[in-house]
Amino acid sequence: MLRNTSLKFSILTCAFMLVVGCQHQGTEPLSATVGANESVEAHASGAAPHAKSSAEQQAEQGRITVHLAQLKAGPELSTIDLGEGKKLYALPQPVLSLEDMEGVTAFTSKEGKTFLIFDLTEQGGAKLAAISTKAKGHFFLFGAAGQLIGISQIDEPMTEGKLVMATQDAKHTEQVMQLLR
């Protein structure tokens, strides 16, 4: 379903802080191209982002957020330097947030791989289905309490109302769960 991009946790933390620090107050749709000259924003929701007050932005730093990112740069996209010459370009506004989520569960597979499974509200599930259908091949950047906690590539439409994030190991899973409390 989702493929974990193996990156050092410290690099992820710095990269998310860059995303949070680069949020813009614009109200026009993004013009970055994805596929046939469609913006990432069009893939995400079909609507222009709304301006957020600084109070809303600060409140969002203390919660879980999911941003949509791509490999191709765009004029209003935030650049996320992942180190080792790797970069992603993300929408400054989250496409999913705490309001779209009902709960989170830690899961370990038989092979020992660890994951967090976010249960979404009906509205959040609809957003996820639309985004994952239109933005196949792009990335979700997961953040909690102002820190980047994971990156997953969108491999297929997610229509079950659950968002899965691979974690590095059980310790990383516990750290993320602590951030979410």
C-alpha positions as semicolon CSV with decimal commas, in nm:
position;residue;x (nm);y (nm);z (nm)
1;M;0,000;0,000;0,000
2;L;0,252;0,265;0,109
3;R;0,626;0,242;0,071
4;N;0,839;0,393;0,351
5;T;1,123;0,617;0,233
6;S;1,412;0,535;0,463
7;L;1,552;0,858;0,601
8;K;1,720;0,957;0,920
9;F;1,473;1,079;1,183
10;S;1,675;1,393;1,252
11;I;1,668;1,493;0,886
12;L;1,293;1,439;0,883
13;T;1,249;1,658;1,189
14;C;1,445;1,941;1,028
15;A;1,258;1,904;0,701
16;F;0,918;1,929;0,867
17;M;1,025;2,235;1,060
18;L;1,102;2,388;0,721
19;V;0,751;2,303;0,598
20;V;0,592;2,455;0,908
21;G;0,810;2,766;0,882
22;C;0,733;2,814;0,513
23;Q;0,355;2,819;0,533
24;H;0,220;3,103;0,323
25;Q;-0,084;3,324;0,357
26;G;-0,179;3,313;-0,012
27;T;-0,530;3,249;-0,133
28;E;-0,462;3,161;-0,495
29;P;-0,436;2,802;-0,617
30;L;-0,090;2,658;-0,664
31;S;0,052;2,654;-1,013
32;A;0,298;2,367;-0,976
33;T;0,255;2,109;-1,245
34;V;0,172;1,745;-1,187
35;G;0,111;1,528;-1,487
36;A;-0,070;1,724;-1,757
37;N;-0,024;2,074;-1,612
38;E;-0,252;2,014;-1,315
39;S;-0,146;2,145;-0,975
40;V;-0,084;1,928;-0,670
41;E;-0,363;2,127;-0,507
42;A;-0,605;2,026;-0,782
43;H;-0,511;1,666;-0,714
44;A;-0,561;1,715;-0,343
45;S;-0,899;1,884;-0,324
46;G;-0,983;2,081;-0,635
47;A;-1,006;2,399;-0,430
48;A;-0,779;2,691;-0,351
49;P;-0,611;2,688;-0,009
50;H;-0,754;2,927;0,247
51;A;-0,550;3,178;0,442
52;K;-0,484;3,079;0,804
53;S;-0,430;3,313;1,093
54;S;-0,108;3,285;1,291
55;A;-0,311;3,140;1,581
56;E;-0,441;2,863;1,353
57;Q;-0,089;2,792;1,228
58;Q;0,048;2,772;1,583
59;A;-0,236;2,541;1,692
60;E;-0,166;2,318;1,393
61;Q;0,199;2,280;1,498
62;G;0,083;2,091;1,808
63;R;-0,126;1,839;1,613
64;I;-0,095;1,572;1,349
65;T;-0,085;1,700;0,992
66;V;-0,043;1,534;0,656
67;H;0,101;1,734;0,367
68;L;0,108;1,633;0,002
69;A;0,447;1,645;-0,169
70;Q;0,593;1,567;-0,510
71;L;0,931;1,535;-0,679
72;K;0,879;1,831;-0,915
73;A;0,938;2,189;-0,792
74;G;0,668;2,452;-0,814
75;P;0,664;2,826;-0,745
76;E;0,444;2,810;-0,432
77;L;0,557;2,473;-0,304
78;S;0,786;2,446;-0,002
79;T;1,119;2,277;-0,071
80;I;1,199;1,993;0,168
81;D;1,569;1,904;0,165
82;L;1,598;1,541;0,273
83;G;1,975;1,532;0,251
84;E;2,192;1,324;0,021
85;G;2,073;1,535;-0,274
86;K;1,708;1,431;-0,228
87;K;1,432;1,691;-0,225
88;L;1,054;1,695;-0,215
89;Y;0,824;1,987;-0,285
90;A;0,522;2,013;-0,056
91;L;0,199;2,204;-0,032
92;P;0,236;2,449;0,257
93;Q;-0,115;2,371;0,386
94;P;-0,197;2,022;0,518
95;V;-0,435;1,805;0,316
96;L;-0,538;1,608;0,627
97;S;-0,527;1,712;0,992
98;L;-0,643;1,606;1,336
99;E;-1,003;1,699;1,251
100;D;-0,998;1,427;0,983
101;M;-0,885;1,158;1,228
102;E;-1,069;0,954;1,489
103;G;-0,780;0,755;1,634
104;V;-0,442;0,596;1,580
105;T;-0,321;0,241;1,641
106;A;0,032;0,099;1,645
107;F;0,077;-0,223;1,445
108;T;0,365;-0,465;1,397
109;S;0,358;-0,713;1,108
110;K;0,466;-1,077;1,133
111;E;0,789;-0,972;0,958
112;G;0,859;-0,717;1,234
113;K;0,777;-0,405;1,031
114;T;0,607;-0,132;1,232
115;F;0,325;0,099;1,130
116;L;0,079;0,354;1,262
117;I;-0,276;0,321;1,133
118;F;-0,483;0,640;1,143
119;D;-0,860;0,584;1,149
120;L;-1,025;0,868;0,959
121;T;-1,363;1,032;0,996
122;E;-1,610;0,991;0,711
123;Q;-1,502;1,329;0,572
124;G;-1,131;1,246;0,622
125;G;-1,178;0,911;0,447
126;A;-1,340;1,085;0,151
127;K;-1,049;1,332;0,132
128;L;-0,796;1,050;0,151
129;A;-0,971;0,853;-0,123
130;A;-0,980;1,157;-0,354
131;I;-0,619;1,256;-0,286
132;S;-0,473;0,906;-0,314
133;T;-0,664;0,840;-0,637
134;K;-0,546;1,159;-0,806
135;A;-0,194;1,185;-0,662
136;K;-0,059;0,836;-0,721
137;G;0,322;0,842;-0,712
138;H;0,335;1,150;-0,488
139;F;0,412;1,151;-0,117
140;F;0,245;1,208;0,217
141;L;0,455;1,394;0,476
142;F;0,333;1,312;0,826
143;G;0,394;1,564;1,103
144;A;0,314;1,575;1,474
145;A;0,382;1,849;1,726
146;G;0,586;2,044;1,470
147;Q;0,809;1,750;1,376
148;L;0,822;1,544;1,059
149;I;0,753;1,186;1,168
150;G;0,733;1,001;0,838
151;I;0,717;1,003;0,460
152;S;0,518;0,755;0,255
153;Q;0,470;0,729;-0,118
154;I;0,117;0,695;-0,253
155;D;0,112;0,367;-0,444
156;E;-0,262;0,307;-0,481
157;P;-0,600;0,461;-0,394
158;M;-0,683;0,434;-0,023
159;T;-1,058;0,395;0,006
160;E;-1,095;0,213;0,340
161;G;-1,086;0,525;0,559
162;K;-0,748;0,429;0,706
163;L;-0,414;0,595;0,647
164;V;-0,105;0,382;0,710
165;M;0,234;0,527;0,797
166;A;0,537;0,300;0,818
167;T;0,769;0,369;1,110
168;Q;1,137;0,287;1,144
169;D;1,099;0,050;1,440
170;A;0,911;-0,002;1,768
171;K;1,107;0,281;1,936
172;H;1,013;0,525;1,658
173;T;0,649;0,412;1,685
174;E;0,650;0,482;2,060
175;Q;0,812;0,824;2,009
176;V;0,542;0,919;1,759
177;M;0,266;0,792;1,988
178;Q;0,410;1,012;2,266
179;L;0,396;1,316;2,034
180;L;0,032;1,243;1,960
181;R;-0,072;1,230;2,328
